[in-house]
């Protein structure tokens, strides 16, 4: 189905519209062979709280961004290569329903759809794109994925020492290896995680000890840690290096009037019917 949409005028117009909505802050999306499979709003679990984000599913990438003006303007564009994505369904938990994890080598997070039907549609389309992409490229699915960050609201005290209470002065930090919320003294070490960044990242003391022991064992076995992945990881993530202390997606523009939750638009997934209509014209 996707292959039939590659050369359709409707597909070209839709991709051009997405580029226009992101403007100069986004990267060019119109490359040969790329198809916009679907689009819609999902609630992304950010570091501080859940926030609505606009998602665009292409046959090779997943793109999302902040909603500035619904259906007209987006910013803070993120591009995720589908070949490194793995989905994991989440059980409903109170107000958090119809969710799943989007796991990648450099970043993992939870998203939630408005209904169970929409969840099934999103997951089915994403998994189909991943399956087709891996089959055509001959590549194998990525086995190592970044940890999902524990939301700030779920940790009143450090998850490592169990003592330090978080305040304005005692800030929360996240271990880039396990995703736990920890205090400064319990995360004062850094370790190179090539799949996430070309720079050493903040990790908790437990993960630092575990990673250090593993590195020593590898060196003793004559198999030093392979750092060549750092270049590949940097190329995959583009300019989005995750070495920063903050989750860049957790910040909103000063104009916060974009979040219109009064009405819900169902996601759109594009199919062969449009190709048939174009052929009749």
Buried (B, 14 or more C-beta within 10 A) or exposed (E): BBEBBBEBEBBBEBBEEBBEBBEEEBEEBEEEEBBBBBBBBBBBBBBEEBBBBBBBBBBBBBBBBBBBEBEEBBBBBBBBBBBBBBBBEBEEEEEBBBBBBBBBBBBBBBBBBBEEEBBBBBBEBBBBBBEBBBEEEEEEEBEEBBBBBBBBEEBEBBBBEEEBEBEEEBEBBBBBBBBBBBBBEBBBBBBBBBBBBBBEBBBBBBBBEBBEEEBEEEEEEEEEEEEEBBEEBBEBBEEBBBBEEEBEBBEBEEEEEBBEEEEEEEBEBBEEEBBEEBEEE
